């Protein structure tokens, strides 16, 4: 059975364009004091954001293991993959 790629509850109608013409440009002072929004990079080189498909049972087990180790499941996946890559070298 093939699933639709459309997510439930999301409208396929495009949003109307917003007129931003009346918003003034930011000054140099405003730009200088602005801070980055979002997750800060961890370590010397920021990690790359990717999408990966995992078997639901595998993901469930990884999440359970991550909770036991008190780390995030994505951190656990990265540690497992990094260990594997080190063994290959």
Z-matrix of the N, CA and C atoms (Angstrom, degrees):
N
C 1 1.442
C 2 1.523 1 108.92
N 3 1.291 2 116.96 1 128.62
C 4 1.457 3 121.85 2 -177.35
C 5 1.516 4 110.15 3 -92.88
N 6 1.321 5 115.60 4 134.06
C 7 1.463 6 120.54 5 179.28
C 8 1.521 7 110.60 6 -93.10
N 9 1.300 8 114.81 7 149.67
C 10 1.452 9 120.08 8 175.86
C 11 1.518 10 108.73 9 -76.10
N 12 1.327 11 117.21 10 145.09
C 13 1.454 12 120.18 11 178.80
C 14 1.522 13 111.35 12 -81.36
N 15 1.330 14 117.50 13 -9.26
C 16 1.460 15 120.88 14 -179.77
C 17 1.523 16 110.20 15 -77.05
N 18 1.329 17 116.02 16 130.09
C 19 1.459 18 120.34 17 -179.62
C 20 1.516 19 109.89 18 -79.61
N 21 1.323 20 114.65 19 147.30
C 22 1.460 21 120.44 20 179.80
C 23 1.515 22 110.84 21 -66.12
N 24 1.322 23 115.24 22 142.83
C 25 1.447 24 120.62 23 173.61
C 26 1.508 25 114.54 24 82.14
N 27 1.303 26 118.66 25 -9.63
C 28 1.455 27 120.47 26 179.78
C 29 1.517 28 110.18 27 -93.72
N 30 1.278 29 114.74 28 135.50
C 31 1.452 30 120.01 29 179.16
C 32 1.521 31 109.60 30 -82.04
N 33 1.312 32 116.78 31 144.03
C 34 1.456 33 120.44 32 177.18
C 35 1.520 34 111.51 33 -91.39
N 36 1.330 35 116.18 34 -2.63
C 37 1.460 36 120.23 35 179.40
C 38 1.521 37 108.83 36 -77.20
N 39 1.319 38 116.68 37 131.53
C 40 1.469 39 120.87 38 -179.60
C 41 1.526 40 110.38 39 -70.42
N 42 1.329 41 115.31 40 143.60
C 43 1.463 42 120.86 41 178.31
C 44 1.523 43 109.47 42 -68.77
N 45 1.322 44 115.45 43 149.23
C 46 1.467 45 119.70 44 177.38
C 47 1.512 46 109.08 45 -68.73
N 48 1.323 47 116.25 46 149.21
C 49 1.454 48 120.49 47 178.55
C 50 1.516 49 110.15 48 -69.91
N 51 1.327 50 115.60 49 139.58
C 52 1.457 51 121.98 50 179.48
C 53 1.520 52 108.11 51 -97.98
N 54 1.330 53 116.25 52 136.66
C 55 1.459 54 121.65 53 179.16
C 56 1.531 55 108.48 54 -88.01
N 57 1.321 56 116.61 55 110.45
C 58 1.448 57 122.33 56 179.93
C 59 1.526 58 112.33 57 -98.67
N 60 1.325 59 118.15 58 7.10
C 61 1.461 60 121.79 59 -172.76
C 62 1.520 61 113.71 60 -64.04
N 63 1.332 62 119.25 61 -24.16
C 64 1.460 63 120.64 62 -177.91
C 65 1.531 64 113.24 63 -91.57
N 66 1.328 65 117.87 64 4.89
C 67 1.459 66 121.54 65 179.17
C 68 1.527 67 108.28 66 -93.37
N 69 1.348 68 117.55 67 122.77
C 70 1.470 69 119.24 68 -178.25
C 71 1.524 70 111.03 69 -70.63
N 72 1.348 71 115.67 70 154.73
C 73 1.455 72 120.85 71 177.16
C 74 1.523 73 109.63 72 -69.43
N 75 1.315 74 116.92 73 150.72
C 76 1.465 75 121.43 74 178.27
C 77 1.523 76 109.42 75 -71.93
N 78 1.325 77 115.57 76 141.94
C 79 1.458 78 120.73 77 178.31
C 80 1.525 79 109.38 78 -79.95
N 81 1.349 80 116.01 79 166.41
C 82 1.462 81 120.17 80 177.04
C 83 1.523 82 110.88 81 -59.36
N 84 1.333 83 117.56 82 -39.02
C 85 1.468 84 121.62 83 178.71
C 86 1.533 85 110.62 84 -63.19
N 87 1.326 86 117.25 85 -44.32
C 88 1.464 87 120.77 86 178.89
C 89 1.525 88 110.63 87 -62.77
N 90 1.310 89 117.16 88 -42.34
C 91 1.462 90 120.80 89 179.39
C 92 1.526 91 111.13 90 -65.31
N 93 1.346 92 117.55 91 -36.18
C 94 1.454 93 121.84 92 -178.09
C 95 1.539 94 111.47 93 -65.64
N 96 1.340 95 117.78 94 -36.74
C 97 1.461 96 120.35 95 -176.72
C 98 1.529 97 113.57 96 -91.25
N 99 1.317 98 117.26 97 -5.15
C 100 1.466 99 119.49 98 178.91
C 101 1.514 100 109.82 99 -67.69
N 102 1.309 101 115.56 100 149.28
C 103 1.452 102 120.31 101 176.93
C 104 1.519 103 109.38 102 -118.12
N 105 1.313 104 114.59 103 156.59
C 106 1.455 105 121.08 104 179.18
C 107 1.516 106 108.97 105 -68.35
N 108 1.321 107 116.40 106 137.08
C 109 1.456 108 121.34 107 177.09
C 110 1.520 109 107.73 108 -103.94
N 111 1.308 110 116.59 109 139.78
C 112 1.459 111 120.58 110 179.40
C 113 1.508 112 110.45 111 118.59
N 114 1.286 113 115.21 112 -176.66
C 115 1.459 114 121.17 113 -176.75
C 116 1.528 115 109.89 114 -73.68
N 117 1.321 116 117.46 115 129.30
C 118 1.469 117 119.12 116 179.48
C 119 1.520 118 110.68 117 -72.63
N 120 1.332 119 116.69 118 150.18
C 121 1.464 120 118.81 119 177.05
C 122 1.527 121 109.95 120 -66.28
N 123 1.320 122 116.48 121 140.36
C 124 1.456 123 122.04 122 179.47
C 125 1.520 124 107.53 123 -106.76
N 126 1.323 125 117.07 124 126.55
C 127 1.455 126 121.19 125 -179.96
C 128 1.523 127 111.42 126 87.82
N 129 1.330 128 114.73 127 -174.04
C 130 1.460 129 121.05 128 -175.89
C 131 1.531 130 111.73 129 -68.11
N 132 1.306 131 117.22 130 -40.43
C 133 1.461 132 121.18 131 -178.80
C 134 1.526 133 108.61 132 -118.47
N 135 1.337 134 116.98 133 127.88
C 136 1.465 135 118.43 134 179.08
C 137 1.534 136 111.14 135 -65.39
N 138 1.326 137 115.67 136 147.85
C 139 1.461 138 120.83 137 178.46
C 140 1.522 139 110.20 138 -74.61
N 141 1.312 140 116.38 139 155.63
C 142 1.457 141 121.88 140 177.68
C 143 1.519 142 109.56 141 -90.62
N 144 1.306 143 115.57 142 136.83
C 145 1.455 144 121.31 143 176.34
C 146 1.524 145 108.21 144 -84.30
N 147 1.334 146 116.70 145 124.17
C 148 1.461 147 121.27 146 178.72
C 149 1.527 148 108.90 147 -132.63
N 150 1.301 149 115.48 148 168.77
C 151 1.461 150 121.33 149 172.17
C 152 1.526 151 107.19 150 -116.05
N 153 1.309 152 115.92 151 137.29
C 154 1.461 153 120.44 152 -178.92
C 155 1.531 154 108.07 153 -140.88
N 156 1.294 155 116.58 154 142.44
C 157 1.464 156 121.11 155 177.93
C 158 1.521 157 108.78 156 -101.77
N 159 1.329 158 115.06 157 126.37
C 160 1.463 159 120.90 158 -179.78
C 161 1.520 160 109.58 159 -123.81
N 162 1.311 161 115.40 160 149.86
C 163 1.450 162 121.16 161 174.00
C 164 1.532 163 107.59 162 -59.87
N 165 1.329 164 118.85 163 134.38
C 166 1.466 165 120.75 164 -177.93
C 167 1.521 166 113.60 165 -55.98
N 168 1.334 167 117.60 166 -35.65
C 169 1.467 168 120.15 167 178.78
C 170 1.521 169 111.55 168 -68.49
N 171 1.330 170 116.63 169 -36.50
C 172 1.466 171 120.78 170 177.64
C 173 1.528 172 109.41 171 -65.63
N 174 1.319 173 116.61 172 -46.26
C 175 1.462 174 120.97 173 -179.76
C 176 1.528 175 111.03 174 -62.72
N 177 1.316 176 116.93 175 -42.34
C 178 1.470 177 121.28 176 178.51
C 179 1.530 178 110.33 177 -59.78
N 180 1.325 179 117.13 178 -44.04
C 181 1.471 180 121.25 179 -179.97
C 182 1.525 181 111.12 180 -66.71
N 183 1.328 182 117.18 181 -40.24
C 184 1.462 183 120.57 182 178.40
C 185 1.528 184 111.00 183 -64.55
N 186 1.319 185 117.02 184 -40.18
C 187 1.463 186 120.52 185 178.50
C 188 1.533 187 110.64 186 -64.94
N 189 1.319 188 116.49 187 -40.70
C 190 1.469 189 120.37 188 178.71
C 191 1.532 190 110.09 189 -63.64
N 192 1.320 191 116.11 190 -45.60
C 193 1.470 192 120.70 191 178.66
C 194 1.528 193 111.09 192 -62.80
N 195 1.311 194 117.11 193 -39.75
C 196 1.470 195 121.55 194 179.43
C 197 1.531 196 110.62 195 -63.87
N 198 1.331 197 116.83 196 -41.73
C 199 1.475 198 120.02 197 177.19
C 200 1.530 199 110.82 198 -61.26
N 201 1.321 200 116.95 199 -41.30
C 202 1.464 201 121.10 200 179.56
C 203 1.525 202 111.12 201 -63.76
N 204 1.329 203 116.36 202 -37.27
C 205 1.471 204 120.79 203 179.61
C 206 1.524 205 111.91 204 -85.36
N 207 1.321 206 116.97 205 -6.90
C 208 1.460 207 124.03 206 -178.00
C 209 1.528 208 111.95 207 59.13
N 210 1.321 209 114.79 208 47.40
C 211 1.467 210 122.39 209 173.25
C 212 1.520 211 107.18 210 -132.37
N 213 1.317 212 116.73 211 165.87
C 214 1.455 213 120.56 212 175.18
C 215 1.523 214 110.65 213 -71.73
N 216 1.308 215 116.36 214 150.66
C 217 1.466 216 118.26 215 -177.63
C 218 1.515 217 111.56 216 -67.31
N 219 1.340 218 118.07 217 -31.28
C 220 1.464 219 119.77 218 177.64
C 221 1.525 220 110.49 219 -69.16
N 222 1.322 221 116.21 220 -35.89
C 223 1.460 222 120.68 221 175.29
C 224 1.522 223 109.93 222 -62.89
N 225 1.326 224 116.79 223 -43.08
C 226 1.462 225 121.04 224 178.09
C 227 1.527 226 111.02 225 -61.80
N 228 1.323 227 117.34 226 -45.22
C 229 1.470 228 120.76 227 178.67
C 230 1.523 229 109.68 228 -59.34
N 231 1.340 230 117.34 229 -43.45
C 232 1.462 231 120.95 230 179.35
C 233 1.524 232 110.84 231 -62.66
N 234 1.339 233 117.19 232 -42.21
C 235 1.467 234 120.43 233 179.31
C 236 1.527 235 111.08 234 -62.60
N 237 1.317 236 116.59 235 -42.63
C 238 1.471 237 120.82 236 -179.87
C 239 1.529 238 110.19 237 -63.55
N 240 1.324 239 116.51 238 -46.49
C 241 1.470 240 120.15 239 -179.50
C 242 1.525 241 111.24 240 -66.53
N 243 1.337 242 117.27 241 -40.12
C 244 1.464 243 120.70 242 179.53
C 245 1.536 244 110.19 243 -63.04
N 246 1.327 245 116.97 244 -42.06
C 247 1.465 246 120.50 245 177.34
C 248 1.514 247 111.76 246 -61.78
N 249 1.312 248 116.68 247 -40.85
C 250 1.460 249 121.44 248 178.63
C 251 1.523 250 110.47 249 -63.83
N 252 1.322 251 116.60 250 -45.09
C 253 1.471 252 120.66 251 -179.42
C 254 1.526 253 110.16 252 -63.99
N 255 1.347 254 118.32 253 -39.79
C 256 1.468 255 120.98 254 177.48
C 257 1.527 256 111.23 255 -61.35
N 258 1.320 257 117.08 256 -40.29
C 259 1.477 258 120.23 257 179.41
C 260 1.524 259 111.93 258 -66.69
N 261 1.347 260 116.54 259 -29.20
C 262 1.469 261 119.96 260 179.08
C 263 1.525 262 112.57 261 -72.27
N 264 1.328 263 115.86 262 -27.82
C 265 1.479 264 120.45 263 -174.23
C 266 1.498 265 112.78 264 -72.72
